[in-house]
Amino acid sequence: MNLDINKDVIEEIRHRCDIAELISSFGVQLKRSGSSSFKGLCPFHQEKTPSFHVDTARQSFHCFGCGKGGDVFRFFMDKENVDFPNAAQILASRCGVLIPEKTNGKPADPRKRDERERMFAINAEFSNFFCRYLRDNPQSPAARYLASRNIPREVAEKFRIGAVPDSWTACRDYGRSLGFSDNDMVTAGILRRKEETGNVYDQFKGRLAFTIENEQGKPVGFSARTLEAKPLDGRKYVNTPETPVFHKGSLLYALPHARQGIGKHKMAILCEGQLDAIAFHRAGFDCAVAPLGTAFTPEQAKIIHRYSRNLILAFDADGAGKKAVLRAAEILLPLSVDLKVLQIPGGKDPDELFANGGAEAVANALQHTTGWMNILKNTLPERFDLTSPVGRSQAAAFVASFIRLVNNQVELEVYTKEAADMLEISENAMKAEISGASVYHPVIKHEETPENTAKPEICAAMVTLLELAVADINCGRAIAELVPPELISDKNPVEAALNLAINAALNDEMESLAGQLKDLLISSPSPEVSKIIHQPSAIMPDKRFKALNEAVKELLESRKRLSQNELLAKLRNAVSEEEKMSILIELQNATQTTERNPGE
């Protein structure tokens, strides 16, 4: 789905979504500290004295302890571990803002949008219906099955597990009572239609129903398990068919429940089934998800990669499980994922491990994961005769087919060495095998994240200039006159924010500056920018130009020192006399250059 999350939509969400109410909904106890301000204990770090402040007039928050801050989008992104598009969709749904769809840059057909909304409504209603039926029928086969698996009621309610009445028409009749048409319920997958007669009947009759939610937490379909020992159609699970809102290969069970846990544990766990994922959550590892009874797909891999690059595969230990690990490795290796495999003693699945050993057994198993290449190594004797040169060569080619998928050069070299050791051949021989069918892949630059990118140094003088530019339009204009544009790049959020403030001052657009700075914090979190947005400048109006002159002088001198240090470094590395002389002349000019006096 291609959504048109434009500036008007973003501002509408900001306007409608009360930031204090949103933050309070996450269990943060806010106490009023002014007409439009609140304070409480920060939800992002441990503290005893409140340093977390919320301003409803500015629709912003800032923690003076850890430095986190921004608007409703930034808070939700940090707290729920989601990217901006997902945060926008969830918050829009929460506060009643409709985000329009677009196709190839054009608005989507309203009829398709209406159809999607009907699908969401149908799934939400039937999720409630199934959950209510399970709760109200404690002696039903579904309830007895959950009891046999030690799934308590509160867990069933949290994950929206329900039961479908054992009737061919119960869902049809219930949907009709709500005004849903048979055609819409067939499209949503709740009903099926007989081709011979055209009559409709219930799709999930008599089954246990796991609600499937999309990334935004909306019910989009169901995975229904039979409660019969030998079902008539032979199918243990029946999933919702492909619908306008349900695409099995791009959904992960329990993802809305796992987002925060993935951020907290700094890893994701991929299981084979719903009950396995639930077992991890019950054991305290609320970072587990599962595909929907089908092979792991590239779309699902991309979703996981957005949340974490550390992934543990918790598949069965049998032959099918090993094959599933290798299929997943083929998909995940190009994405630069740190891939581990959970090996449970005795070949138990996670649900059985938790049932027999509790949270401690699950935690202990997670401490003893193995690399995916060990799984690959264990399959080689089954495939090749490793005692013969030909068999060893075939095994090397097989291993090389996996390593060629790696795009990162460092990972490629590490895996190459590990493979050579594993096959007991030279590293050069393994490199030759890998490069035999295709050359080494170039390093692909992945999206920079706080985990893998060093933050540029923030200049204190630049922070002061930003504070002044935000507080006073005349200061912004003066900075534009006194500081050469090339000294204010966009290499960090403070400098990017200062450029926005200067442009706002020069174009008389100061009223839109706060929104622009909040937009900046969505993509580039910054304690300095957040603090400046959140509270007025402490520099009194009559002191501002003195502070500005001092900050500009400090900035110019620091940049001058930096330039000289860079030239000295070049001089030390210079080889020829001609190169050294050129650098010396440049250094002399830099030293003698008189910077503009900001007071003149």
N, C-alpha and C positions, 0 to 999 in steps of 0.2 A: 504494500500500500504506500503510495506516494502522497504525503501530506504537505499542505502549503502552510508551514509554520512561519508566517511572515511577521513583520514588526508589529502590525496592528493586533495580531493574535497574541503575541507575547505580552504586549501592554495590557490587553484585555484580561489575560490570565493573572498578571500582576495585580491589576485593579480589583479583581473579584476574589482573589485568594488571600484571605487575611493571614498575614505571616505569623501573628501570635497564636491564632487558632491552629494553624498547621503545625507549628512547633510543639504546642501543647498536646496535640494528638499523638505525638511520639513519646509521651510520658514525661516531658520536661515541665516541671512545676515553675511557672513564671509568677513573680510577684511584682505588682505595679510599683514603679519608682518615679513616676511623673505622669503628666497628662496623657502622653502617648508612648511612654517607655516602660519596659519591663526588664527584670533581670532574674537569673536563675543559675543553677549549676549547669555547666557546659556538657552537652551530650556527646562531645567528641573527645574529651579527655577527662581524667580523674581529677577532681578538685573538691575541696571542703568549703572554700569561700567563693560565693558566686562571682564570676567574672564574665558571664555570658549575658549580653544585653540585646534587647529587641526594641526596635523603634517602629511603631505601626504607621506613624506619619510618613517616614521615609521608606516604609516597607522593606527594612533591612535588618540584618543581625550582625553582631560582631562579638567575638570572644577575645578579651584582652589578655587571656592566659595563653591560648594556643594559636591565636591569630586567624582562625577561620572566620569567614564572614561572607556576606553577599545578600542575595534576595531569596525569594521563595524557590526559585529554580536551583540555585546553588545549594541551599539547605537540603532540598529533596534529593539532589544528585549525590551529595556526600553521605546522607543518612541512608538512602536506599541503594547506593552503589549502582546507579543507572546513568546512562548517557543523557544528553540534553533532549533528543527527540522523544525518548521514552518518558522522561520527566515531564515534558510538555504535554504529552498525551494523557498521562495519569492525572496531572493537575487540572488539565482542561476538563476531563471527565468529572473530577471532584467538584469543580466550581461551576459546571454547566456551560462551558465554552465549547462551541462546535468548531473543530479544525477542519476546514474544507480540504477535499482531495483534489489532486491535479494529475493529469496524464500528459506526459511530454510537454510540460509547461502550461497546459491548458486545464481549466477546471474540469473535474470529472463529471460524468453523467449523473445528475441528481437522482435518477431512478436507481442506479447502482449503489449510491450512498444510502438511499432509503432501504434498499434490500439488506445491506450490511447491518444497518441499525436494527432491522427486524430480526436478523439472525442473532445479534447480541441479546436482544430482548428475549427471544425464545429460549436460548441456552441458559440465560440467567434464571428465568422462571422455572425451567425444568431442573436445574441444579437445586433450587430451593425445594421443588416438589420431591425429588429423590431423597434429599437429606431429611426432609420432614417425614417421609414415609418410613425411612430407616429408624428415626427417633421414635415414631409412634407405634412401631411394630417390633418390640424388643425380642419376640420369639420367632421372627421371620428367619428363613434360611440365611439371608444376608447378615442379620444381626448375630446369629449363632456362628457363622463363619468368622466374622471379625472377632468374636469372643474366643474362638479356638486359636486365633492368631495373636491373642493378647493385645488387640487394638482397642484402647479405651474410648469412651464416647467423645471426650474432649479432643482426642487426636482425629477421630473421624470428622468432627465438626470443623476443626482447623483446616483440614485438607479437603473438605467438602466431599466426603465419601457418602454415597447414598445407596438406596435400593430401589429397583424398578418393580412395580407390581407385576405379579405373575398372571398377566392378562393380555390378550391381543389388542384390547381397545382402551385400556386405562389412560395411556398417554394421549391417544387421539381425543378421547372425550374431555380430558382435562384441558388440552390445548384449545379445543373448540369453545370451552366455557370461558376462556380468556380472550376469545375473539381471533385467535390465530387460524389461518386457513390451512386446509390439508396440504395444499401445494407448498406453502412456506415451511410447514413442519417436515415435509419430504425433503425440501431443499436443505433444511438445517440438519437432516439426518436423524430426526427423532422418529419419523415414520418411514416405512418402505411401501412401495406400490407394486402390486402384482401386475406383471405385464399382460397376463391373459385376461384378467377381469377389470383391471384399473382400480380395484379396491385397495385401501391402505390398512396397514397394521403396524403395531409397535415394533420398533427396531430392537430394543434392548430387553424385551420381555423376561422378567424373572431373574435378572442379573444384578450383580453388585456393580455400582457405577462410580468410577473415579472421575470427578470433574477435571477437565483440562482447561487451563487458563493460559491466555497469551502473556506476553511480557508485561503488559499493563495491568494484569490481574483480572481481566474480563473472562468469564466462562465462554469458551468457543466450541466446546464439544465434550465428548465422553469416551472413556475407555471402560468397557463393560465386561466383567469377568463372569463366566458361567459358574453356577453353584451345583451343577450336575456332574456326577462322576464321568458320564459318557454323554456329552451333549449330542443331540440329534444331528446337528449340522457339522459336528466335529471341531467347532471353533471354540478354543478356550477363552479368547478375548475377541470382542467385536468393538472396533473403533468407529467413531463418527466418520462417514465418508468425506471426501474432499468437498468443501463448501466455500462460499465466498469469504468465510472467516476462519476456516479450519484447514490448514495445510500440514499434514502429519510430519513431513520431513523438515519443517522449520519451527517446530514446537518442542519444548522440553518440559516434562512434567515437574512440577514443584518449583519452577524457576522464580515466580513471584515471592515464594517463601524463602528462597535461597539467596536472593540478591545481597541482603545485608550480611549473611553468614559468609558468603564468598569473600566479601571485603574484610570481614573480621578475621577469618582464618587464613586469608591470603592464598586460597586455593579453591578449586571446585572438584567435586567428586561425581563421576559419571557412572550410574548404575544401569543394570539391565531392566529392572522393573520398578513399578510404583512402590510396592511394599518394601523393597530394598532401600529406596530413597527415603521413605518415611522412617525406616529403622535408623538411618544415620541421623536424621533430624531429632529423633527421640533420644539418641545417645549423646546429643549435644553438638553434633557436627551438622549444623543447619546450612550446609553448603552443597548438598547433594541434589542432583537432578537425574532424570532418566528419559531416554527416547521412548516413543510410544509403540513398543512392541515391534519395532522394525529396525533395520540396519541404521547405524549412525551415519548421518548425512553431512556433506560440506556446509549446508546452511546451518545445521546445529553446531558444527565446529566453529563457525564464525561468531555465532551468538556467545558461546562459552569464551572464545578468545577476547571478546569485548570486555568481559568481566574479570578474567584472570588468565595469566599465561602458565599457571601451575595447575596441572590436571592429574587426578588420580583415577584410573580406570578400575572399577570394582565389578568385574565380570566374573562369571563362573570359571572355575579352574579346570574344567573339562576341555576336550578337544575343540568343541564349538566356541568356548570362551576364549581360547588361545587364538583361534582364527579371527574372532571379533576384535581382539586386541590389535592384531596386525592390520586388519582393515581400518581400524580407527587411527593407527599410526600413519598409514598412507595418507589419510586426510589431514591429520594434525601436523605432521612434520614440516610442510611448507609454511605453516603459520608461526613457527618458532615457539612451540609450546614445550615446557618442561614436563615430560610425560612419564609418570610412574604407574605401576600396576600393583594393586592390592592382592596379596596372596593369603587367603584365609586357611588356617590349618584344617585338615580333614575335608577340604573341598566344599565347606559350607558356604551358603550365600549370606549376605549381610543381615537379612531378616532373621535367619536361623541363628547366626552368631549373636545377635542382640537378644534374641529370645532365650538363649541358653546361658549367655555370659554377661549380659547387661552392657552398660556404657563402658565399663572398664575393659571388657574384651574387645569392643570396637576400637577404643583408643589405642590399645596395645597393638592391634592388627595394623592400624594406620602408622605406627612407628616402625613397621617392618615391611615397607613397600620395596619394590624392586624396579629397576629400569626396564623400559620396554624391550631393550636389546637382549636382556636375559631371557625374555619370553621367546624372542626370535631364535636365540641360541638353542633353547630347549627343543625347538621344532626341527632343527637341522638334522639330527640323527634319524628322525622319522622320514625325512625327505631324501637324504643323500647318503652315499657310502663314504663317510669321512676318512676311511682308512686308505682310500685310493686317491691318486692325484687327480683323476677325472672327477670323482665325487667332490673332492675339496674345491676344485675349480668351479663346479656347478654351484656349490654352496656359496662361494665368493660372489658369483654373479647374482645369486638370489639376494644376498645381503646388500650388494651394491645397488640393486633396484630400489631399495628403501632409502639408502643414504643419498642417492641422487636427488631425492625429493627435498632435501634440506637446502634452504636458500642462504642462510646465514653462514659466513665463511668460518667463523670461530667454531660454531657448532659442527660444521662439516669436518673440520680438522679433528675435533675431539671424537666424533663418531667414527672417523676413518681409523684413528689409532685404536679405538676400542674394538672395532671389527677385525683389524689385523691381529690383535692379541687373541681375540676369540677364536679365530680360524688358524692361529699359529702360523701365520705367514708374515712376510715383511710388510712394513707400512708402505713402501714404494710399490709393492705388488698390488696391494689393496687400492692405492691411488690410481694405478694403471687400470684396474678393473672398473673403478668408478668412472674414470674419464674415458673409458673405451667406447661407450655408447653415446655419451654426451659430455661436453666440456663442463668444467666447474661453473655452477651458477654464480652470477654476481651477487654481491650483498644487496638485499632489498632493504631499504630504509623503512622501518616500521614506524607507526605513529608514535610520537614521543609521549611518554607518560611520566608522572612524578617518580615512578619506580625505576626508570632506566635513563633518566636525563638529569644531569647536574644543573642546578639552578644558577643563572648568571648572578653575579654580585650586584646587589642593589646599592646605589650611591645615596648616601644620606642627604646630600645637597639636592639631588633629584627629587627625593621624597618631600623635602621642604618646598621646592618649587611647585610640585603637584598640589600640595596643601594650599598654597597661596593662589594658584591658578583656579582651583575649584571654588575658593572662598570669594574671589574678587576678579571681576572681568578685566579691570584695569591692570591687575598683576599679570593676567594671561597675555594681554597685549604687550606689556613691557618685556616679558620673557621672550616673546617672538622677536622683539627688536634686539635684545641683548645676547641671546644664545644662538649661535649658528645652527641651522636645522640639522646638519650632519652629526651634531653631538647628541641629538635626541632621536635614537633609532626606536625600533619596536622589539628590541631583543629581550625585553622583560616587561611584565605588566605595568610597572611604574612608568617606564618611558612611553609605553603605548598609551597609557592613561593621560600622561602629560601632553602628548600630541593631540589627543581628543579634546582636552581642556583648552589648549591654545587655539585649535580650529574653532571651537565653540565661541571663544572670546572674539576672535577676528571676524566671525560671521554673525555675531549677535544672536547666538543660538544657545545661550546658557541654560534656558529652561529645559532643553532636551539632554543636557550633559549627564544628569543623574542616571537616566535610562541607558545611555551609551556606556557608562561605567559599569552598570549592573550587567549589561550584555557582555562586557569584557570579562567580568568575574566568572561568568558561566563557562567560558572556554579557558580562562587563565586565572585560577585562584591566586589571590595575593593578600596577605595580611595588611600590608601598607595601604593598598587601595581600598580595601574593605573598611579599615579604620577611618580613613579620610571621608568616605561616603557617609559613614554612620554618625560621626560626631562633628560639630562645627569646629572651625579652626580656633586653636587656643591663642593664636597671634592676634593681638588687638589691631584694629584698623590703622591706627596712627603709627604702628610699628612695622607694618607689613612691607613697605618699600625698603626699609633698612634691612630687614631680614632677607628680602629678595636680593638686594645688592650683595650681601654677604654670601648667600647661597650661590649666586651666579659666579662670584669671584672664586669660591671654593671649587665649583664644578670646573671652571676653566683651568684652574691650576692643577687639579687632579688629572684632567685630560691631557694637559701639557706634560706632566710627569709620566703618564702612561705612554705617550708618544715617544718620549725620550728613552724610556726603558725598552720599548720595542726596537728602537734604532740601535741601542747598545747591544741588544741580543743579536740583531742582524750582524753588527760589527764583529762580535765574537765568532760568529759562524762564517764570516766572509773568507774566501780563499784567495782570490786574486788581489793584487795591490790596487788595480783600477776600481774594483768593487768596494774595497775599504775606503778609498779616497772619496768615492761618490757618497757613501754613507756618512763619512765625517763632515762633508759639506752640508748634507741634509741635517745632520745633528746640530751643527753650528747655527744654521738658519733657524732651527726650531728653538734653540736656546736663546737666540737674540731677538726673536719675534716678540713684539710687545702686544699683549692681548688688549682688546678694547676694555677700557675702564667702565664698569657698569654704572658708576656714579656720574659719569660725564654726559 
